[in-house]
Amino acid sequence: MLWVIALFLGLAIVYLAARYGRFRSWVEPVLSIAVAVGLAAAFLIWLSESTPEPPAPAPSPPPAGLAPSDIVLENLAFERNQSERSYRLRGTARNTSAITLEYFRLTVTLEDCPEGSCRRIGDDTALVLVRVPGGETRPFETFLTYPYRADEAPTAPKWSYTVSEVRGATRQ
């Protein structure tokens, strides 16, 4: 919107300068000074944007709390879901620390191992929302999806998993 106002103002100045000689002798130095100030401002803005910003402070280490090794997964059962590439995972999570667990990320790798030779199908990471007080066990359930063609369905699935990014309650 500002450029429309500037356009009309510029057209008015050009018209008046072409029509009246007295106006031209007055507006010429004023416009020259305005252009010089505008160029100086643009140069200063360019200089300030090109200077490097100070480095960001290093992230503070997370407070002592839960570690992935504090979470023990037991009784894991993988069931094929309605979709051919989807599996339902049920199990129990045991919290061996004193801090209440809020959630954790579980990465599960699926391999097809017929006759001893394994072929990696893929990984899926699920966010498991389960509240487990310290020293207790709670059941959980999640779904996993793997990328394979319908004719490549695993005949002898082998599952491996890792727990990461555990989050505990900040207060009891």
N, C-alpha and C positions, 0 to 999 in steps of 0.2 A: 504494500500500500504506500510505503514511503517513496518508492521509486516513481509512482504515478504523480505524486506531489512535486518531486524533483523535476520530472519531465515537463509538467505544465509551467513550473517556475522558469526552467531553462528556455522553453519556447517563448514565454513572455519577455524574458530578458533579450533574446535574439531579436524579437519583433521590435521592441522599444529601441534597441541599439541601432537597428537598420532604419528606423523611422525618424529618430531624433538624434542629431549630432551632439547636442549638449549632454544627453543621457549617455551616449557612447563614451565621451571623454571622462565621465565620472565612473561608469561601471567597469571600464577596462582595468584600472588598477585594483579595484575591489575584487574582481574575479581572479586576477593574477595572484593576489595574496591568498584568496580562498583555496585556489588550486594548490599553491605551495604548502599551505597548512594541511590540506587533505593528504598530499603526498608524504609529508613528514609524519603524520599520524599513522598512515599505512605502513611506512617503514618501521616505526617504533613498534607497532603491533606485530609485524613480521619478525623483528628481532626478539621480542619477548616470547613468541611462540616457538622459536627455534632453539632457545636455550634449554639445555637438558634439565629435567626435573630432578630433585634430590631423590636418591634411592629410597624405596619403601622400607620401613623398618622390618627387620626379620620377624617372622611369626613366632610368637611365644610358644614354648613347648606346652602340649596339653597337660592339664593337671593330672596328677597321679590318680589312677582310677582303674577301670576295667581294661583288660587286655584280651585279645582274641583267645589266648591260652586259658582264660578263665571260663570260657564257654565250652561245655562238653555236649556234643550231640549224640543222642542214643535212640535206638529203635527206629532207624530211618527206613521208611517204606516208600518205594517209588511205584506209582500206579499210572498206567497209560490213561490219559484223559479222553474226553470225547473227540478232540482233535487229534489227528495221528501224530503230530509233532509236539504235542503238549503232554506234560507229565505232572501229576499231583504228588507232592512230597509231604509226607506226614512224619512226625517224629517228636522227640522231647528234647528240650534244652535245659541243661543243668548249669546253674550258676555257682561256681566254686568260690567266688569272692564274697566280700561283705557288702558290696555296693549293689543296689538294685539295677538290673539290666532293663533298658527301655527297648532297644532294637539292635539288630546286627545285620550285616550283609553276608550273604552266603553265596559263594561261587561254586557251581557244580559242573564238573566235566563229565561228558558222556562219551564212552568209547564202545565200539562193537568188537568183541573178542571171540569170534568163533574159532574153534580149534587152536587156541593159544596165541594166534596172531591178532594184535589189536590195531584197530583203525579209529583214529580220533574223529568223532562226529562234531563236537563243538562244546562251547561253554555257555552258561547262562548265569547271571547274577540276580539274586532276588533280595529285596529288602524285607526282612522278617520282623514284624512288629509284635513283640511278645514281652510282657512285663514279668520278669522273674526276680523276686526278692533274693538277696544273698543267701546261699546255701540251700536253695530250693530248686524244684524241677517243675516245668510247665510244658504242656503239649503245644505244638505249633503246626501250621499247615501253610504251604505256598505252592505256586505253580511255576513250572519251568518250560521253556520252549526251545527247541533245537532246530537248526536249519539242515534238513536233509530231504531228498526227493522221496516220494511215496514208495518207489521201488527199492530204495536203499534203507529201509527200516532196519534198525539193529536187531539181530537174531539172538545175540548173547550180550546184552548190555552190561557194561562195567561202569560203576559210578565212583567218582572221587570228588572230594569237596574241601573247601577252605573257608574259614570264618574270618571276616575282616570288618573293620570299622564298627567296632562295638561302641555303644553309647549307654552310659549309665545315668541314673538320676543324680541331679546335683545335690539334692538333700533328701533325707529319709522321710 
